[in-house]
Amino acid sequence: MQKNHAALSAYHFRRNQADGMIHVLNETSYVMAEYNQRTGSVKWIRVVLASQREMIEKWLGEHYPVQAAAATR
């Protein structure tokens, strides 16, 4: 578990707008991926190890769960 925490500590997550995309940035602030909270999809922009990619996608799903669209009447 500590190895997983060390891998995640090399990344930080930033949302520019309240309903905007969540950017995954590495330690040098390069955008590595974009997470869409409405759909739960992650768009990878840069290459990341598969094991780190899985951990990041799992973390994003747990901390930023998919939000259901508001019902229109």
C-alpha positions in Angstrom: 0.0 0.0 0.0 2.9 2.4 0.8 4.2 1.9 -2.8 0.8 3.0 -4.2 0.9 6.1 -2.0 4.4 7.0 -3.2 3.3 6.7 -6.8 0.3 8.9 -6.3 2.3 11.5 -4.4 4.2 12.2 -7.6 0.9 13.6 -9.1 -1.5 16.3 -8.2 -5.0 17.0 -9.4 -6.5 20.4 -10.4 -9.9 21.5 -11.5 -10.0 24.9 -13.2 -13.7 25.4 -13.0 -16.4 24.0 -10.8 -17.8 21.7 -13.5 -14.7 21.5 -15.6 -12.2 18.8 -16.3 -9.9 17.6 -13.6 -6.3 17.7 -14.8 -3.7 15.2 -13.6 -0.3 16.8 -13.4 3.1 15.3 -12.6 5.6 16.8 -10.2 6.9 19.2 -12.9 3.3 20.4 -13.6 2.9 18.7 -17.0 -0.7 17.8 -17.8 -0.6 14.0 -18.0 -4.4 13.3 -18.3 -7.8 14.9 -18.2 -10.7 13.3 -16.2 -14.3 14.1 -17.1 -16.4 13.7 -13.9 -19.6 13.7 -15.9 -18.6 10.6 -17.9 -15.9 9.1 -15.7 -13.6 8.9 -18.6 -9.9 9.6 -18.5 -8.1 11.0 -21.6 -4.3 10.3 -21.3 -2.2 12.9 -23.0 1.3 11.6 -22.0 2.7 8.1 -21.4 2.4 6.8 -17.9 3.3 3.3 -16.6 0.3 1.0 -16.7 0.4 0.3 -13.0 0.4 4.1 -12.2 -2.3 4.7 -14.7 -4.6 2.1 -13.0 -3.9 3.6 -9.6 -4.6 7.1 -10.8 -7.9 6.1 -12.6 -9.0 4.2 -9.4 -8.2 7.2 -7.2 -10.0 9.6 -9.5 -13.1 7.4 -9.5 -13.1 7.2 -5.7 -12.5 10.9 -5.0 -14.4 12.3 -7.9 -17.3 9.9 -8.6 -19.4 10.3 -11.7 -22.1 12.8 -11.1 -25.5 12.1 -12.6 -26.9 14.8 -14.8 -29.7 16.9 -13.3 -33.1 15.8 -14.6 -34.8 18.3 -16.8 -38.5 18.8 -16.6 
